[in-house]
Amino acid sequence: MPVAELSLSTRSDEISDQSHYAFKYNAPQGEFELAIPKVETEVLQSDTTIELLVNFFADEVNKDLSTAQTLKVVAYEGVGKGAVAFR
């Protein structure tokens, strides 16, 4: 969605479609709008379940490890809810 469709504060005049992603959605808690800097964001081309996210993080970090190193990534999304990935 275009950034111009968000209800941004008057202090956000430097935000544009070139610099930010714009998101707007409704949840049980109400309506939410986000303008997120593109340089700090990676948009994933898959679902974002905790299981898929923990594997994505593990794959990304694993790229910087030597073959002798191992990795354990633990992610939580609530009490008793989470996932673990090993590389």
DOVEXBA-504148 format. One record per atom (N, C-alpha, C): x, y, z; residue number from 1; residue in one letter. Coordinates in pm, whole numbers. Layout:
N
@X X; Y Y; Z Z; resi NUM; resn A .
...
***
This chain:
87
@X 84; Y -117; Z 0; resi 1; resn M .
@X 0; Y 0; Z 0; resi 1; resn M .
@X 89; Y 123; Z 0; resi 1; resn M .
@X 44; Y 231; Z -57; resi 2; resn P .
@X 123; Y 355; Z -58; resi 2; resn P .
@X 132; Y 418; Z 82; resi 2; resn P .
@X 245; Y 473; Z 114; resi 3; resn V .
@X 265; Y 541; Z 242; resi 3; resn V .
@X 163; Y 653; Z 260; resi 3; resn V .
@X 125; Y 718; Z 153; resi 4; resn A .
@X 30; Y 830; Z 161; resi 4; resn A .
@X -106; Y 789; Z 218; resi 4; resn A .
@X -138; Y 660; Z 214; resi 5; resn E .
@X -267; Y 613; Z 267; resi 5; resn E .
@X -265; Y 592; Z 418; resi 5; resn E .
@X -149; Y 606; Z 480; resi 6; resn L .
@X -140; Y 592; Z 625; resi 6; resn L .
@X -171; Y 725; Z 694; resi 6; resn L .
@X -217; Y 716; Z 816; resi 7; resn S .
@X -244; Y 835; Z 898; resi 7; resn S .
@X -118; Y 866; Z 979; resi 7; resn S .
@X -19; Y 926; Z 916; resi 8; resn L .
@X 109; Y 954; Z 978; resi 8; resn L .
@X 106; Y 1086; Z 1053; resi 8; resn L .
@X 194; Y 1099; Z 1150; resi 9; resn S .
@X 203; Y 1224; Z 1226; resi 9; resn S .
@X 265; Y 1332; Z 1137; resi 9; resn S .
@X 252; Y 1454; Z 1180; resi 10; resn T .
@X 307; Y 1567; Z 1104; resi 10; resn T .
@X 459; Y 1566; Z 1106; resi 10; resn T .
@X 520; Y 1491; Z 1197; resi 11; resn R .
@X 667; Y 1483; Z 1209; resi 11; resn R .
@X 725; Y 1377; Z 1116; resi 11; resn R .
@X 645; Y 1319; Z 1029; resi 12; resn S .
@X 692; Y 1210; Z 943; resi 12; resn S .
@X 700; Y 1250; Z 796; resi 12; resn S .
@X 726; Y 1377; Z 769; resi 13; resn D .
@X 725; Y 1424; Z 631; resi 13; resn D .
@X 839; Y 1367; Z 546; resi 13; resn D .
@X 941; Y 1306; Z 607; resi 14; resn E .
@X 1052; Y 1247; Z 531; resi 14; resn E .
@X 1021; Y 1103; Z 487; resi 14; resn E .
@X 910; Y 1049; Z 528; resi 15; resn I .
@X 873; Y 911; Z 492; resi 15; resn I .
@X 806; Y 910; Z 355; resi 15; resn I .
@X 853; Y 817; Z 270; resi 16; resn S .
@X 797; Y 805; Z 135; resi 16; resn S .
@X 793; Y 658; Z 95; resi 16; resn S .
@X 734; Y 631; Z -19; resi 17; resn D .
@X 731; Y 493; Z -72; resi 17; resn D .
@X 871; Y 445; Z -108; resi 17; resn D .
@X 963; Y 535; Z -136; resi 18; resn Q .
@X 1100; Y 496; Z -168; resi 18; resn Q .
@X 1177; Y 454; Z -42; resi 18; resn Q .
@X 1143; Y 513; Z 71; resi 19; resn S .
@X 1219; Y 486; Z 194; resi 19; resn S .
@X 1152; Y 387; Z 290; resi 19; resn S .
@X 1021; Y 369; Z 278; resi 20; resn H .
@X 947; Y 289; Z 376; resi 20; resn H .
@X 846; Y 196; Z 311; resi 20; resn H .
@X 822; Y 82; Z 378; resi 21; resn Y .
@X 708; Y -4; Z 346; resi 21; resn Y .
@X 592; Y 44; Z 431; resi 21; resn Y .
@X 472; Y 38; Z 376; resi 22; resn A .
@X 352; Y 78; Z 450; resi 22; resn A .
@X 261; Y -43; Z 468; resi 22; resn A .
@X 213; Y -60; Z 590; resi 23; resn F .
@X 121; Y -170; Z 621; resi 23; resn F .
@X 6; Y -116; Z 703; resi 23; resn F .
@X -111; Y -173; Z 680; resi 24; resn K .
@X -230; Y -134; Z 755; resi 24; resn K .
@X -315; Y -260; Z 770; resi 24; resn K .
@X -358; Y -288; Z 893; resi 25; resn Y .
@X -439; Y -408; Z 914; resi 25; resn Y .
@X -526; Y -392; Z 1038; resi 25; resn Y .
@X -629; Y -475; Z 1045; resi 26; resn N .
@X -719; Y -478; Z 1160; resi 26; resn N .
@X -695; Y -607; Z 1237; resi 26; resn N .
@X -695; Y -595; Z 1369; resi 27; resn A .
@X -680; Y -709; Z 1460; resi 27; resn A .
@X -786; Y -694; Z 1568; resi 27; resn A .
@X -804; Y -798; Z 1649; resi 28; resn P .
@X -903; Y -786; Z 1758; resi 28; resn P .
@X -877; Y -666; Z 1850; resi 28; resn P .
@X -751; Y -622; Z 1858; resi 29; resn Q .
@X -717; Y -508; Z 1943; resi 29; resn Q .
@X -743; Y -373; Z 1877; resi 29; resn Q .
@X -774; Y -373; Z 1747; resi 30; resn G .
@X -802; Y -249; Z 1676; resi 30; resn G .
@X -730; Y -240; Z 1543; resi 30; resn G .
@X -726; Y -119; Z 1487; resi 31; resn E .
@X -660; Y -97; Z 1358; resi 31; resn E .
@X -515; Y -54; Z 1382; resi 31; resn E .
@X -426; Y -109; Z 1301; resi 32; resn F .
@X -284; Y -79; Z 1315; resi 32; resn F .
@X -229; Y -30; Z 1182; resi 32; resn F .
@X -139; Y 66; Z 1187; resi 33; resn E .
@X -69; Y 117; Z 1070; resi 33; resn E .
@X 80; Y 122; Z 1101; resi 33; resn E .
@X 160; Y 79; Z 1006; resi 34; resn L .
@X 305; Y 76; Z 1024; resi 34; resn L .
@X 373; Y 135; Z 902; resi 34; resn L .
@X 474; Y 215; Z 925; resi 35; resn A .
@X 566; Y 261; Z 821; resi 35; resn A .
@X 704; Y 214; Z 866; resi 35; resn A .
@X 762; Y 119; Z 793; resi 36; resn I .
@X 886; Y 55; Z 835; resi 36; resn I .
@X 995; Y 85; Z 734; resi 36; resn I .
@X 1113; Y 132; Z 780; resi 37; resn P .
@X 1222; Y 165; Z 688; resi 37; resn P .
@X 1264; Y 42; Z 605; resi 37; resn P .
@X 1276; Y 60; Z 475; resi 38; resn K .
@X 1315; Y -49; Z 387; resi 38; resn K .
@X 1456; Y -100; Z 417; resi 38; resn K .
@X 1546; Y -13; Z 460; resi 39; resn V .
@X 1684; Y -55; Z 487; resi 39; resn V .
@X 1694; Y -144; Z 610; resi 39; resn V .
@X 1590; Y -147; Z 693; resi 40; resn E .
@X 1590; Y -228; Z 816; resi 40; resn E .
@X 1494; Y -345; Z 806; resi 40; resn E .
@X 1443; Y -374; Z 687; resi 41; resn T .
@X 1335; Y -471; Z 673; resi 41; resn T .
@X 1365; Y -572; Z 565; resi 41; resn T .
@X 1330; Y -695; Z 592; resi 42; resn E .
@X 1334; Y -799; Z 491; resi 42; resn E .
@X 1194; Y -857; Z 480; resi 42; resn E .
@X 1135; Y -851; Z 363; resi 43; resn V .
@X 1002; Y -905; Z 341; resi 43; resn V .
@X 1017; Y -1050; Z 296; resi 43; resn V .
@X 960; Y -1140; Z 374; resi 44; resn L .
@X 972; Y -1283; Z 345; resi 44; resn L .
@X 865; Y -1326; Z 246; resi 44; resn L .
@X 902; Y -1417; Z 159; resi 45; resn Q .
@X 810; Y -1465; Z 56; resi 45; resn Q .
@X 743; Y -1596; Z 99; resi 45; resn Q .
@X 719; Y -1609; Z 228; resi 46; resn S .
@X 653; Y -1730; Z 279; resi 46; resn S .
@X 566; Y -1690; Z 398; resi 46; resn S .
@X 494; Y -1788; Z 449; resi 47; resn D .
@X 421; Y -1765; Z 573; resi 47; resn D .
@X 522; Y -1734; Z 683; resi 47; resn D .
@X 476; Y -1676; Z 792; resi 48; resn T .
@X 567; Y -1638; Z 900; resi 48; resn T .
@X 527; Y -1706; Z 1031; resi 48; resn T .
@X 506; Y -1837; Z 1023; resi 49; resn T .
@X 483; Y -1912; Z 1146; resi 49; resn T .
@X 613; Y -1914; Z 1225; resi 49; resn T .
@X 605; Y -1942; Z 1354; resi 50; resn I .
@X 725; Y -1945; Z 1437; resi 50; resn I .
@X 822; Y -2051; Z 1387; resi 50; resn I .
@X 770; Y -2162; Z 1337; resi 51; resn E .
@X 857; Y -2268; Z 1286; resi 51; resn E .
@X 933; Y -2223; Z 1161; resi 51; resn E .
@X 866; Y -2155; Z 1071; resi 52; resn L .
@X 933; Y -2106; Z 950; resi 52; resn L .
@X 1030; Y -1993; Z 983; resi 52; resn L .
@X 993; Y -1906; Z 1076; resi 53; resn L .
@X 1083; Y -1796; Z 1114; resi 53; resn L .
@X 1211; Y -1846; Z 1179; resi 53; resn L .
@X 1201; Y -1942; Z 1271; resi 54; resn V .
@X 1321; Y -1991; Z 1339; resi 54; resn V .
@X 1414; Y -2058; Z 1238; resi 54; resn V .
@X 1359; Y -2126; Z 1140; resi 55; resn N .
@X 1443; Y -2187; Z 1036; resi 55; resn N .
@X 1505; Y -2081; Z 945; resi 55; resn N .
@X 1431; Y -1976; Z 914; resi 56; resn F .
@X 1486; Y -1867; Z 834; resi 56; resn F .
@X 1604; Y -1802; Z 906; resi 56; resn F .
@X 1586; Y -1772; Z 1035; resi 57; resn F .
@X 1695; Y -1711; Z 1113; resi 57; resn F .
@X 1816; Y -1803; Z 1118; resi 57; resn F .
@X 1793; Y -1930; Z 1141; resi 58; resn A .
@X 1903; Y -2026; Z 1148; resi 58; resn A .
@X 1978; Y -2034; Z 1016; resi 58; resn A .
@X 1905; Y -2036; Z 905; resi 59; resn D .
@X 1969; Y -2041; Z 773; resi 59; resn D .
@X 2052; Y -1915; Z 748; resi 59; resn D .
@X 2001; Y -1799; Z 787; resi 60; resn E .
@X 2072; Y -1674; Z 766; resi 60; resn E .
@X 2200; Y -1668; Z 849; resi 60; resn E .
@X 2192; Y -1703; Z 976; resi 61; resn V .
@X 2310; Y -1700; Z 1063; resi 61; resn V .
@X 2411; Y -1806; Z 1020; resi 61; resn V .
@X 2361; Y -1921; Z 979; resi 62; resn N .
@X 2448; Y -2032; Z 941; resi 62; resn N .
@X 2539; Y -1995; Z 823; resi 62; resn N .
@X 2500; Y -1902; Z 741; resi 63; resn K .
@X 2582; Y -1859; Z 627; resi 63; resn K .
@X 2717; Y -1803; Z 673; resi 63; resn K .
@X 2721; Y -1749; Z 794; resi 64; resn D .
@X 2843; Y -1687; Z 846; resi 64; resn D .
@X 2926; Y -1780; Z 934; resi 64; resn D .
@X 2883; Y -1904; Z 949; resi 65; resn L .
@X 2954; Y -1998; Z 1034; resi 65; resn L .
@X 3045; Y -2089; Z 951; resi 65; resn L .
@X 3150; Y -2137; Z 1015; resi 66; resn S .
@X 3235; Y -2236; Z 948; resi 66; resn S .
@X 3166; Y -2373; Z 957; resi 66; resn S .
@X 3214; Y -2467; Z 880; resi 67; resn T .
@X 3154; Y -2601; Z 882; resi 67; resn T .
@X 3176; Y -2671; Z 1016; resi 67; resn T .
@X 3273; Y -2624; Z 1094; resi 68; resn A .
@X 3301; Y -2684; Z 1224; resi 68; resn A .
@X 3208; Y -2630; Z 1333; resi 68; resn A .
@X 3139; Y -2521; Z 1306; resi 69; resn Q .
@X 3053; Y -2459; Z 1407; resi 69; resn Q .
@X 2911; Y -2514; Z 1398; resi 69; resn Q .
@X 2844; Y -2516; Z 1512; resi 70; resn T .
@X 2703; Y -2555; Z 1516; resi 70; resn T .
@X 2621; Y -2438; Z 1568; resi 70; resn T .
@X 2493; Y -2446; Z 1547; resi 71; resn L .
@X 2404; Y -2336; Z 1581; resi 71; resn L .
@X 2273; Y -2391; Z 1636; resi 71; resn L .
@X 2223; Y -2326; Z 1738; resi 72; resn K .
@X 2090; Y -2357; Z 1791; resi 72; resn K .
@X 2015; Y -2225; Z 1802; resi 72; resn K .
@X 1900; Y -2216; Z 1738; resi 73; resn V .
@X 1817; Y -2096; Z 1746; resi 73; resn V .
@X 1686; Y -2135; Z 1814; resi 73; resn V .
@X 1652; Y -2060; Z 1918; resi 74; resn V .
@X 1529; Y -2083; Z 1993; resi 74; resn V .
@X 1444; Y -1957; Z 1981; resi 74; resn V .
@X 1317; Y -1973; Z 1943; resi 75; resn A .
@X 1227; Y -1858; Z 1929; resi 75; resn A .
@X 1097; Y -1887; Z 2004; resi 75; resn A .
@X 1046; Y -1786; Z 2071; resi 76; resn Y .
@X 922; Y -1800; Z 2147; resi 76; resn Y .
@X 818; Y -1702; Z 2093; resi 76; resn Y .
@X 692; Y -1746; Z 2093; resi 77; resn E .
@X 584; Y -1655; Z 2056; resi 77; resn E .
@X 479; Y -1646; Z 2165; resi 77; resn E .
@X 507; Y -1703; Z 2277; resi 78; resn G .
@X 415; Y -1698; Z 2389; resi 78; resn G .
@X 449; Y -1809; Z 2487; resi 78; resn G .
@X 375; Y -1815; Z 2596; resi 79; resn V .
@X 401; Y -1915; Z 2698; resi 79; resn V .
@X 374; Y -2054; Z 2641; resi 79; resn V .
@X 478; Y -2137; Z 2643; resi 80; resn G .
@X 465; Y -2273; Z 2594; resi 80; resn G .
@X 456; Y -2285; Z 2443; resi 80; resn G .
@X 484; Y -2177; Z 2372; resi 81; resn K .
@X 476; Y -2179; Z 2226; resi 81; resn K .
@X 607; Y -2130; Z 2168; resi 81; resn K .
@X 669; Y -2211; Z 2088; resi 82; resn G .
@X 796; Y -2173; Z 2028; resi 82; resn G .
@X 848; Y -2279; Z 1936; resi 82; resn G .
@X 971; Y -2261; Z 1889; resi 83; resn A .
@X 1032; Y -2356; Z 1797; resi 83; resn A .
@X 1184; Y -2348; Z 1813; resi 83; resn A .
@X 1250; Y -2455; Z 1770; resi 84; resn V .
@X 1395; Y -2465; Z 1779; resi 84; resn V .
@X 1447; Y -2513; Z 1644; resi 84; resn V .
@X 1560; Y -2456; Z 1601; resi 85; resn A .
@X 1626; Y -2501; Z 1478; resi 85; resn A .
@X 1773; Y -2523; Z 1509; resi 85; resn A .
@X 1828; Y -2631; Z 1454; resi 86; resn F .
@X 1969; Y -2665; Z 1469; resi 86; resn F .
@X 2035; Y -2662; Z 1332; resi 86; resn F .
@X 2156; Y -2615; Z 1327; resi 87; resn R .
@X 2236; Y -2618; Z 1204; resi 87; resn R .
@X 2374; Y -2662; Z 1241; resi 87; resn R .
***
